[in-house]
């Protein structure tokens, strides 16, 4: 964290500790893209670090990850801030169960960016908690960001430093949009995590000292963010408000500010004159060490990091997390989460951080006026329409007709102030968009396959022409009636099309339990057209691998059970080898009947 040249991949935070398996996870984010959620599930399932493009190009592995974890992972995201995917993907529909749209109280934004993960030891009934507090949303952003990864083991005594994180976990259901309130099993997971968190001391990363503590805003009425005074202050934030800057500047005789050029230009010169103000220089977005174009694409782009450092005598205190330097944060209105870390100024103070590489990314800010924005008026109109659509009481209805399924979007379209709006299920290409008319009540998508039915609807809003044109696209998860039970099975069948795909699925499932070489051997047999596929399965030790999985991590077999039950043999070749069904007959009776309780 203190050296920008020592960056860790986001996905590393999800890797299970040696000898452990993921038990459950809860995440929060403001904005979201569905591909990033798919990638997060992949990382949680594999405990590996892999390039997102490679992972997202393997639908079989993604399907197995969803089957394994969708009951154990819950993500709360601000309603109306999910990006609209550019390409349709049937797998998005399987994310509906684990994504919960949320809003802050009284119209405030839901803005925390964190993960709380619980791992269980495979050798003993021991629990390890990991908390990841970020400034980054669950999107593909390449901006400069911050994150803190903490671990601890629950004890018997309440830990005051962790109390506010537990409060946030318990409050999450109250932020859920009413039509998407979590089911009982997910509520039980949240309460269980909160109970464990409030009894866990989280050790800070070295060279910080003491215990990490948490600051949660937007939960308890009257709780404000009021950092103490000190000798020196450093504030880093992409978004600013003059009032917040004035409050912070009064805390220390010396203060440095790092922000975005366009945000600082919105503040008056008088406010900024009281700060030593800096912005990222152009080279900070083009890593000088990058040797090829493919790596250059991964270089950081822009500032999204959020941190506040206050030095008081020989102690430096950091606040890192989701909070910008804005009025909703100062008043405690928006829902936010920060982690507070402390240590010696000589080790974690502003100068060591600056000298470790951060200062080399900056240049002194020179105040200037922003050029006129021809699209500003249309931007405001589009953003108003976005809020109205996000808060409208839409719902989806599925009906089966002779020509296929019909998905109807029902509910009165709000006032749009001249903004043109189209929509489509995310399972369909943009060419299938239908225009929404203000005041209309029904919009129908006909002749759909069962696997194209989804609760995720993408909206595209456009206002103006030429230089004044502004366009915005986003996705809403909407309540849905009449969804056929076979929808999930049809999605799986569209991916597991043949025995080779099934063996790939099995290889992903059993990769951690010594069966990868056996399944790999069987897959090679399929590719070569082996006539003894069932015999290959029999000799591959598959039963032993499944029994080992049943003993160590039985929950990961529930997806396989569902897949086997729904892949019914037809007149054509069964994608499930006969010997696999025989092996499974010996395993299935020992698997608990828990299933879709967490929907």
C-alpha positions as CSV (number, residue, x, y, z in Angstrom):
1,X,0.0,0.0,0.0
2,X,2.8,2.4,0.8
3,X,4.7,1.8,-2.4
4,X,2.8,2.3,-5.7
5,X,5.5,0.3,-7.5
6,X,4.6,-2.8,-5.5
7,X,1.0,-3.3,-6.7
8,X,-0.9,-6.5,-5.9
9,X,-3.6,-7.8,-8.2
10,X,-7.2,-7.4,-6.9
11,X,-7.8,-11.1,-7.4
12,X,-5.0,-12.1,-5.0
13,X,-7.2,-11.0,-2.1
14,X,-9.6,-13.8,-2.9
15,X,-7.0,-16.7,-2.8
16,X,-7.8,-19.1,0.0
17,X,-5.0,-19.5,2.6
18,X,-3.2,-22.9,2.3
19,X,-5.3,-25.7,3.7
20,X,-8.5,-23.6,3.8
21,X,-11.7,-23.4,1.7
22,X,-14.1,-20.5,1.2
23,X,-17.1,-20.8,3.5
24,X,-19.0,-17.6,2.6
25,X,-18.4,-14.1,1.4
26,X,-20.2,-10.8,1.4
27,X,-19.2,-7.9,-0.8
28,X,-20.4,-4.3,-1.2
29,X,-19.8,-1.9,-4.1
30,X,-21.3,1.3,-5.5
31,X,-20.9,0.6,-9.2
32,X,-20.7,-2.8,-10.8
33,X,-20.1,-4.6,-14.0
34,X,-21.4,-8.1,-14.4
35,X,-18.2,-9.4,-16.0
36,X,-16.3,-8.3,-12.9
37,X,-18.7,-10.2,-10.7
38,X,-18.2,-13.3,-12.8
39,X,-14.4,-12.8,-12.5
40,X,-14.7,-12.4,-8.7
41,X,-16.6,-15.7,-8.4
42,X,-14.0,-17.4,-10.6
43,X,-11.2,-16.1,-8.4
44,X,-13.0,-17.2,-5.2
45,X,-13.7,-20.7,-6.7
46,X,-10.1,-21.3,-8.0
47,X,-8.1,-19.4,-5.4
48,X,-5.9,-18.4,-8.4
49,X,-4.8,-15.3,-10.1
50,X,-5.7,-15.2,-13.7
51,X,-6.1,-12.6,-16.4
52,X,-9.7,-11.5,-16.5
53,X,-9.9,-11.9,-20.3
54,X,-8.7,-15.5,-20.1
55,X,-11.1,-16.3,-17.3
56,X,-14.1,-14.7,-18.9
57,X,-13.4,-16.6,-22.1
58,X,-13.9,-19.9,-20.3
59,X,-17.7,-20.3,-19.8
60,X,-17.4,-23.8,-18.5
61,X,-15.1,-22.7,-15.6
62,X,-17.4,-19.7,-14.9
63,X,-20.4,-22.0,-14.8
64,X,-18.7,-24.3,-12.3
65,X,-17.7,-21.3,-10.2
66,X,-21.3,-20.0,-10.1
67,X,-22.7,-23.5,-9.3
68,X,-20.2,-23.8,-6.5
69,X,-20.5,-20.4,-4.9
70,X,-23.7,-18.6,-5.8
71,X,-25.3,-19.7,-2.5
72,X,-22.3,-18.6,-0.5
73,X,-21.5,-15.2,-2.0
74,X,-23.7,-12.2,-1.7
75,X,-23.0,-8.8,-3.3
76,X,-24.8,-5.6,-2.4
77,X,-24.6,-2.9,-5.2
78,X,-26.1,0.6,-5.5
79,X,-29.3,0.2,-7.5
80,X,-29.0,1.8,-11.0
81,X,-25.2,1.8,-11.0
82,X,-24.6,-1.6,-12.7
83,X,-23.0,-1.1,-16.1
84,X,-24.8,-2.4,-19.2
85,X,-22.7,-5.1,-20.8
86,X,-21.8,-4.6,-24.4
87,X,-22.3,-8.3,-25.4
88,X,-25.0,-10.6,-24.4
89,X,-24.1,-13.6,-22.2
90,X,-26.5,-16.2,-20.9
91,X,-24.4,-16.7,-17.7
92,X,-25.4,-13.3,-16.4
93,X,-28.8,-14.7,-15.5
94,X,-27.1,-17.1,-13.0
95,X,-25.8,-14.0,-11.1
96,X,-29.3,-12.9,-10.1
97,X,-29.3,-15.0,-7.0
98,X,-26.2,-13.4,-5.4
99,X,-26.6,-9.7,-6.4
100,X,-28.7,-7.5,-4.2
101,X,-29.6,-3.9,-5.4
102,X,-29.2,-1.4,-2.5
103,X,-29.8,2.2,-1.6
104,X,-28.7,4.4,1.3
105,X,-31.4,5.8,3.6
106,X,-33.3,8.9,2.5
107,X,-32.0,8.8,-1.0
108,X,-28.4,8.7,0.0
109,X,-25.9,6.6,-2.0
110,X,-24.8,3.2,-1.0
111,X,-21.0,3.6,-1.5
112,X,-19.0,1.1,0.6
113,X,-16.4,-1.1,-1.3
114,X,-15.4,-4.1,0.7
115,X,-15.4,-7.9,1.0
116,X,-15.7,-10.0,4.2
117,X,-14.7,-13.5,3.6
118,X,-14.8,-16.5,5.9
119,X,-12.5,-19.5,5.3
120,X,-12.6,-22.8,7.1
121,X,-9.6,-25.1,7.6
122,X,-9.9,-28.4,5.8
123,X,-7.8,-30.2,8.5
124,X,-9.7,-28.8,11.6
125,X,-12.8,-26.9,12.4
126,X,-10.9,-23.6,12.5
127,X,-12.1,-20.3,11.0
128,X,-10.2,-17.5,9.4
129,X,-11.7,-14.1,8.5
130,X,-10.4,-11.8,5.8
131,X,-11.6,-8.3,5.3
132,X,-10.7,-6.4,2.1
133,X,-11.4,-2.6,2.2
134,X,-11.1,-0.9,-1.1
135,X,-11.5,2.5,-2.9
136,X,-12.3,0.5,-6.1
137,X,-15.7,-0.6,-7.2
138,X,-16.3,-4.0,-8.7
139,X,-15.6,-2.9,-12.2
140,X,-12.9,-3.1,-14.8
141,X,-11.5,0.4,-13.8
142,X,-7.8,0.8,-14.2
143,X,-7.5,3.9,-12.0
144,X,-5.0,4.3,-9.2
145,X,-6.8,2.9,-6.2
146,X,-6.1,1.7,-2.6
147,X,-6.9,-1.4,-0.7
148,X,-6.2,-3.0,2.6
149,X,-6.3,-6.7,3.2
150,X,-6.7,-7.8,6.9
151,X,-7.0,-11.2,8.5
152,X,-8.0,-12.5,12.0
153,X,-9.4,-15.4,13.9
154,X,-12.6,-15.0,15.9
155,X,-12.3,-15.2,19.7
156,X,-14.7,-15.2,22.6
157,X,-14.3,-11.5,23.6
158,X,-16.0,-8.5,21.8
159,X,-13.5,-6.4,19.9
160,X,-14.3,-2.7,19.9
161,X,-12.2,-2.0,16.9
162,X,-14.3,-4.3,14.7
163,X,-17.7,-3.2,16.0
164,X,-18.6,-0.8,13.2
165,X,-17.8,-3.4,10.5
166,X,-20.2,-5.8,12.3
167,X,-22.8,-3.0,12.3
168,X,-22.5,-2.5,8.6
169,X,-23.0,-6.3,8.0
170,X,-26.1,-6.3,10.1
171,X,-27.5,-3.2,8.4
172,X,-27.0,-4.5,4.8
173,X,-30.5,-6.1,4.6
174,X,-32.1,-2.7,5.5
175,X,-30.4,-1.1,2.5
176,X,-31.7,-3.7,0.0
177,X,-34.3,-2.5,-2.4
178,X,-37.7,-3.8,-1.1
179,X,-38.4,-6.1,-4.0
180,X,-35.0,-7.8,-3.5
181,X,-34.7,-8.4,0.2
182,X,-32.3,-11.3,0.9
183,X,-33.8,-14.7,1.7
184,X,-33.5,-16.3,5.1
185,X,-30.4,-18.3,4.3
186,X,-28.4,-15.2,3.2
187,X,-29.7,-13.3,6.3
188,X,-28.3,-16.1,8.4
189,X,-24.9,-15.9,6.7
190,X,-24.8,-12.1,7.3
191,X,-25.6,-12.5,11.0
192,X,-23.1,-15.3,11.4
193,X,-20.4,-13.2,9.7
194,X,-21.3,-10.2,11.9
195,X,-21.1,-12.3,15.0
196,X,-17.7,-13.5,14.0
197,X,-16.4,-10.1,12.9
198,X,-17.3,-8.4,16.2
199,X,-15.2,-11.0,18.0
200,X,-12.1,-10.7,15.7
201,X,-9.1,-8.5,16.1
202,X,-7.7,-7.8,12.6
203,X,-4.0,-7.4,12.5
204,X,-2.8,-4.4,10.3
205,X,-0.2,-4.8,7.6
206,X,3.3,-4.0,8.7
207,X,4.7,-1.6,9.5
208,X,1.5,-0.4,11.1
209,X,0.9,-1.2,14.7
210,X,-1.9,-2.1,17.1
211,X,-5.2,-3.3,15.7
212,X,-7.0,-2.2,12.6
213,X,-10.3,-0.5,13.3
214,X,-13.3,0.3,11.1
215,X,-15.4,3.4,10.5
216,X,-18.9,2.8,9.0
217,X,-21.0,5.8,8.0
218,X,-24.7,6.0,6.9
219,X,-25.8,3.4,9.5
220,X,-26.3,5.1,12.9
221,X,-28.1,8.4,12.8
222,X,-25.9,11.3,13.9
223,X,-22.6,9.5,13.3
224,X,-20.3,11.9,11.4
225,X,-16.8,11.6,10.1
226,X,-14.8,13.9,12.4
227,X,-11.1,13.2,12.3
228,X,-8.9,14.7,15.0
229,X,-6.5,17.7,14.7
230,X,-2.8,17.1,14.1
231,X,0.4,18.6,13.0
232,X,0.2,17.7,9.3
233,X,-2.4,16.3,6.9
234,X,-2.5,14.5,3.6
235,X,-5.8,14.1,1.8
236,X,-6.3,12.1,-1.4
237,X,-9.6,12.0,-3.1
238,X,-11.0,12.0,-6.7
239,X,-14.1,14.0,-5.7
240,X,-14.1,17.1,-3.5
241,X,-16.4,19.6,-1.9
242,X,-15.3,23.1,-0.8
243,X,-17.0,22.7,2.6
244,X,-15.2,19.4,3.4
245,X,-11.9,20.9,2.3
246,X,-12.4,23.9,4.6
247,X,-13.2,21.6,7.6
248,X,-10.1,19.4,6.9
249,X,-7.8,22.3,6.3
250,X,-8.5,23.6,9.8
251,X,-7.2,20.4,11.4
252,X,-3.5,21.0,10.8
253,X,-1.1,23.9,10.1
254,X,0.4,22.0,7.1
255,X,-1.8,20.2,4.6
256,X,-1.4,18.6,1.2
257,X,-4.2,17.7,-1.2
258,X,-4.1,15.2,-4.1
259,X,-7.1,15.2,-6.4
260,X,-8.3,15.2,-10.0
261,X,-7.6,18.3,-12.1
262,X,-11.2,18.6,-13.3
263,X,-12.6,18.4,-9.7
264,X,-10.1,21.0,-8.3
265,X,-11.1,23.3,-11.1
266,X,-14.6,23.3,-9.7
267,X,-13.3,24.7,-6.4
268,X,-12.6,28.4,-5.8
269,X,-8.9,29.5,-6.0
270,X,-9.4,30.9,-2.4
271,X,-10.2,27.4,-1.0
272,X,-7.3,25.7,-2.9
273,X,-4.8,28.4,-2.0
274,X,-4.8,27.2,1.6
275,X,-3.5,23.8,0.5
276,X,-0.4,22.4,-1.2
277,X,-2.4,20.9,-4.0
278,X,-1.3,18.2,-6.5
279,X,-2.6,16.2,-9.4
280,X,-1.3,13.1,-11.2
281,X,1.1,13.9,-14.0
282,X,0.4,12.4,-17.4
283,X,3.2,9.8,-17.0
284,X,1.4,8.3,-14.0
285,X,-1.1,6.8,-16.4
286,X,1.6,5.2,-18.6
287,X,3.9,3.1,-16.6
288,X,7.5,3.9,-17.6
289,X,8.5,0.3,-16.9
290,X,6.0,-1.1,-19.4
291,X,7.9,-2.8,-22.3
292,X,5.0,-3.9,-24.6
293,X,1.6,-2.7,-25.6
294,X,-0.3,-5.5,-23.9
295,X,1.2,-4.5,-20.5
296,X,0.5,-0.8,-21.3
297,X,-3.2,-1.6,-21.5
298,X,-2.9,-2.6,-17.8
299,X,-1.2,0.6,-16.7
300,X,-3.2,2.7,-14.1
301,X,-5.5,5.3,-15.6
302,X,-6.5,8.3,-13.5
303,X,-7.0,8.8,-9.8
304,X,-9.7,6.9,-7.8
305,X,-7.7,6.4,-4.5
306,X,-9.2,7.7,-1.3
307,X,-7.1,8.2,1.8
308,X,-6.6,10.7,4.7
309,X,-3.4,10.8,6.8
310,X,-3.1,12.9,9.9
311,X,0.2,13.1,11.8
312,X,0.1,14.0,15.4
313,X,3.5,14.2,17.1
314,X,5.2,10.9,16.4
315,X,2.0,9.0,15.3
316,X,0.4,8.8,11.9
317,X,-3.2,7.7,11.4
318,X,-4.6,6.6,8.1
319,X,-8.2,6.3,7.0
320,X,-8.5,4.3,3.8
321,X,-11.7,3.1,2.0
322,X,-14.6,4.3,0.1
323,X,-15.1,7.9,1.4
324,X,-14.5,10.9,-0.8
325,X,-13.8,14.4,0.6
326,X,-17.5,15.4,0.1
327,X,-20.3,16.7,2.2
328,X,-22.3,13.4,2.4
329,X,-19.3,11.8,3.9
330,X,-18.7,14.6,6.4
331,X,-22.3,14.5,7.5
332,X,-22.5,10.7,7.6
333,X,-25.3,10.6,5.1
334,X,-23.8,8.2,2.5
335,X,-23.1,4.6,3.4
336,X,-19.3,4.3,3.6
337,X,-16.6,2.0,5.1
338,X,-13.1,3.0,6.0
339,X,-10.3,1.2,7.9
340,X,-8.2,3.1,10.3
341,X,-4.6,2.2,10.7
342,X,-1.9,3.8,12.9
343,X,1.9,3.7,13.3
344,X,5.0,5.7,13.7
345,X,5.5,8.7,11.6
346,X,9.0,7.5,10.7
347,X,7.6,4.4,9.1
348,X,4.1,5.1,7.9
349,X,4.0,8.9,7.9
350,X,3.4,11.2,4.9
351,X,7.1,11.6,4.0
352,X,7.9,7.8,3.9
353,X,4.8,7.4,1.7
354,X,5.7,10.3,-0.5
355,X,9.3,9.2,-0.9
356,X,8.4,5.6,-1.6
357,X,7.2,6.6,-5.0
358,X,3.9,8.4,-4.6
359,X,5.4,11.8,-4.8
360,X,7.0,11.0,-8.2
361,X,3.6,10.5,-9.7
362,X,2.5,14.1,-8.9
363,X,2.8,17.7,-10.1
364,X,1.7,20.9,-8.5
365,X,-1.8,21.9,-9.4
366,X,-2.3,25.2,-11.2
367,X,-5.8,26.5,-10.9
368,X,-7.7,27.2,-14.1
369,X,-11.3,27.5,-15.4
370,X,-13.0,24.5,-16.9
371,X,-13.9,25.0,-20.6
372,X,-17.6,25.1,-21.3
373,X,-19.2,21.7,-21.5
374,X,-21.7,21.7,-24.4
375,X,-23.3,18.4,-23.1
376,X,-23.8,19.6,-19.5
377,X,-27.5,20.3,-19.8
378,X,-28.2,17.0,-21.5
379,X,-26.0,15.2,-18.9
380,X,-28.2,16.5,-16.1
381,X,-31.3,15.5,-18.0
382,X,-30.0,12.0,-18.6
383,X,-28.9,11.6,-15.0
384,X,-32.4,12.7,-13.7
385,X,-34.0,10.2,-16.0
386,X,-31.6,7.5,-14.8
387,X,-32.7,8.2,-11.2
388,X,-36.4,8.1,-12.0
389,X,-36.1,4.8,-14.0
390,X,-34.0,3.3,-11.2
391,X,-36.7,4.2,-8.6
392,X,-39.7,3.2,-10.8
393,X,-41.7,0.2,-9.8
394,X,-41.0,-2.0,-12.8
395,X,-41.4,-5.7,-12.8
396,X,-40.9,-8.5,-15.4
397,X,-43.4,-11.2,-16.3
398,X,-42.5,-14.4,-18.2
399,X,-45.2,-16.2,-20.3
400,X,-44.8,-19.2,-22.5
401,X,-46.3,-19.1,-26.0
402,X,-46.2,-21.4,-29.0
403,X,-43.5,-19.3,-30.7
404,X,-41.4,-19.2,-27.5
405,X,-41.2,-17.2,-24.2
406,X,-42.3,-13.6,-23.9
407,X,-40.7,-11.4,-21.3
408,X,-42.8,-8.3,-20.5
409,X,-41.5,-5.2,-18.7
410,X,-44.4,-3.8,-16.8
411,X,-44.9,-0.5,-15.0
412,X,-45.4,3.1,-15.8
413,X,-42.5,4.8,-17.4
414,X,-41.7,8.0,-15.5
415,X,-41.2,11.5,-16.9
416,X,-38.1,11.5,-19.1
417,X,-37.8,15.2,-20.0
418,X,-37.1,14.5,-23.6
419,X,-34.5,11.8,-23.0
420,X,-34.8,8.9,-25.4
421,X,-34.7,5.5,-23.6
422,X,-34.4,2.0,-25.0
423,X,-34.1,-1.3,-23.1
424,X,-33.3,-4.9,-23.6
425,X,-32.6,-8.0,-21.4
426,X,-28.8,-8.4,-21.0
427,X,-29.1,-11.8,-22.7
428,X,-30.0,-10.1,-26.0
429,X,-27.8,-8.1,-28.3
430,X,-28.2,-4.3,-28.5
431,X,-29.9,-4.7,-31.8
432,X,-32.9,-6.1,-29.9
433,X,-33.5,-2.9,-27.9
434,X,-37.0,-1.6,-27.7
435,X,-37.9,2.1,-27.2
436,X,-39.7,3.1,-23.9
437,X,-42.3,5.7,-24.3
438,X,-43.1,8.1,-21.4
439,X,-46.2,6.9,-19.6
440,X,-46.3,3.6,-21.3
441,X,-47.1,0.5,-19.2
442,X,-45.8,-2.6,-21.1
443,X,-42.8,-3.4,-23.2
444,X,-42.6,-7.0,-24.6
445,X,-39.7,-9.1,-25.8
446,X,-41.2,-12.1,-27.7
447,X,-40.0,-15.4,-29.1
448,X,-37.3,-15.9,-26.5
449,X,-35.6,-19.2,-25.5
450,X,-35.9,-20.1,-21.8
451,X,-32.2,-19.4,-21.3
452,X,-32.7,-15.8,-22.5
453,X,-35.1,-15.0,-19.6
454,X,-33.3,-12.8,-17.0
455,X,-34.0,-10.2,-14.3
456,X,-31.2,-8.0,-15.6
457,X,-32.5,-5.3,-18.0
458,X,-30.1,-2.8,-19.7
459,X,-31.3,0.7,-20.3
460,X,-29.7,3.2,-22.7
461,X,-30.5,6.9,-22.4
462,X,-29.6,9.5,-24.9
463,X,-30.2,13.3,-25.1
464,X,-29.0,15.9,-27.6
465,X,-27.1,15.8,-30.8
466,X,-23.6,16.6,-32.0
467,X,-21.3,18.1,-29.4
468,X,-24.2,18.4,-26.9
469,X,-25.1,14.7,-27.1
470,X,-24.9,12.7,-23.9
471,X,-25.4,8.9,-23.6
472,X,-25.5,6.7,-20.6
473,X,-26.2,2.9,-20.3
474,X,-27.0,1.0,-17.1
475,X,-28.6,-2.2,-15.9
476,X,-31.3,-2.9,-13.3
477,X,-32.2,-6.1,-11.6
478,X,-36.0,-6.2,-11.6
479,X,-38.4,-8.5,-9.8
480,X,-39.7,-11.3,-12.1
481,X,-42.8,-13.5,-12.1
482,X,-43.3,-16.7,-14.0
483,X,-39.7,-17.7,-14.4
484,X,-39.6,-21.4,-15.5
485,X,-37.8,-23.8,-13.2
486,X,-35.8,-25.1,-16.1
487,X,-34.2,-21.7,-16.9
488,X,-31.0,-22.3,-15.0
489,X,-30.7,-25.8,-16.5
490,X,-31.2,-24.5,-20.0
491,X,-28.3,-22.0,-19.4
492,X,-26.1,-24.8,-18.2
493,X,-27.1,-27.0,-21.1
494,X,-26.2,-24.2,-23.6
495,X,-22.6,-24.4,-22.1
496,X,-22.2,-28.1,-21.4
497,X,-23.0,-29.1,-25.0
498,X,-20.9,-32.3,-25.2
499,X,-18.8,-34.7,-23.1
500,X,-15.7,-32.7,-23.6
501,X,-17.3,-29.7,-22.0
502,X,-18.6,-31.9,-19.2
503,X,-15.1,-33.2,-18.5
504,X,-13.8,-29.7,-18.5
505,X,-16.5,-28.8,-15.9
506,X,-15.4,-31.8,-13.8
507,X,-11.7,-30.8,-14.1
508,X,-12.6,-27.4,-12.7
509,X,-14.6,-28.9,-9.9
510,X,-11.9,-31.4,-8.7
511,X,-8.8,-29.4,-9.5
512,X,-7.9,-29.0,-5.8
513,X,-8.5,-32.6,-4.9
514,X,-6.0,-34.6,-6.9
515,X,-8.2,-35.5,-9.8
516,X,-7.0,-33.0,-12.4
517,X,-4.6,-35.5,-14.1
518,X,-7.3,-38.2,-14.1
519,X,-9.9,-36.0,-15.6
520,X,-7.3,-34.6,-18.0
521,X,-6.6,-38.1,-19.2
522,X,-10.3,-38.7,-19.8
523,X,-10.6,-35.4,-21.7
524,X,-7.7,-36.5,-23.9
525,X,-9.5,-39.7,-24.6
526,X,-12.6,-37.8,-25.7
527,X,-10.6,-35.6,-28.0
528,X,-9.1,-38.7,-29.6
529,X,-12.4,-40.4,-30.0
530,X,-11.7,-43.1,-27.5
531,X,-14.3,-46.0,-27.6
532,X,-13.8,-46.8,-23.9
533,X,-14.7,-43.5,-22.3
534,X,-16.5,-45.2,-19.4
535,X,-13.6,-47.5,-18.8
536,X,-11.3,-44.4,-18.7
537,X,-13.5,-42.9,-16.0
538,X,-13.4,-46.2,-14.1
539,X,-9.6,-46.4,-14.1
540,X,-9.1,-42.7,-13.4
541,X,-9.8,-42.8,-9.7
542,X,-12.8,-40.5,-10.1
543,X,-14.7,-42.2,-7.3
544,X,-11.8,-41.6,-4.9
545,X,-11.5,-37.9,-6.0
546,X,-15.2,-37.4,-5.5
547,X,-15.1,-39.1,-2.1
548,X,-12.2,-36.8,-1.1
549,X,-14.2,-33.8,-2.2
550,X,-17.2,-35.0,-0.3
551,X,-15.1,-35.3,2.9
552,X,-13.2,-32.0,2.5
553,X,-15.6,-29.6,0.8
554,X,-19.1,-31.2,0.2
555,X,-20.7,-27.9,-0.7
556,X,-18.9,-27.8,-4.0
557,X,-20.7,-31.0,-5.1
558,X,-24.1,-29.4,-5.0
559,X,-23.6,-27.8,-8.5
560,X,-22.6,-31.1,-9.9
561,X,-25.7,-32.8,-8.4
562,X,-27.9,-30.2,-10.1
563,X,-26.1,-30.5,-13.4
564,X,-26.4,-34.3,-13.4
565,X,-30.1,-34.2,-12.4
566,X,-30.9,-31.8,-15.2
567,X,-28.8,-33.3,-18.0
568,X,-31.4,-36.0,-18.9
569,X,-30.3,-38.6,-21.5
570,X,-31.9,-38.1,-24.8
571,X,-32.1,-40.1,-28.1
572,X,-28.7,-38.5,-28.9
573,X,-25.5,-39.2,-27.0
574,X,-25.8,-38.3,-23.3
575,X,-23.2,-35.6,-22.4
576,X,-22.8,-37.4,-19.1
577,X,-20.9,-40.7,-19.5
578,X,-22.8,-43.7,-18.2
579,X,-19.9,-44.6,-15.8
580,X,-20.1,-41.1,-14.3
581,X,-23.7,-41.6,-13.4
582,X,-22.8,-45.0,-11.8
583,X,-20.0,-43.3,-9.8
584,X,-22.4,-40.5,-8.8
585,X,-24.9,-43.0,-7.5
586,X,-22.4,-44.1,-4.8
587,X,-21.8,-40.4,-3.8
588,X,-25.1,-38.7,-4.0
589,X,-26.8,-40.4,-1.0
590,X,-24.1,-39.1,1.3
591,X,-24.6,-35.5,0.2
592,X,-26.8,-33.3,2.4
593,X,-30.1,-32.1,0.9
594,X,-29.3,-28.4,1.3
595,X,-29.7,-26.7,-2.0
596,X,-31.3,-23.5,-3.1
597,X,-32.2,-22.2,0.3
598,X,-30.0,-19.1,-0.2
599,X,-32.0,-17.8,-3.2
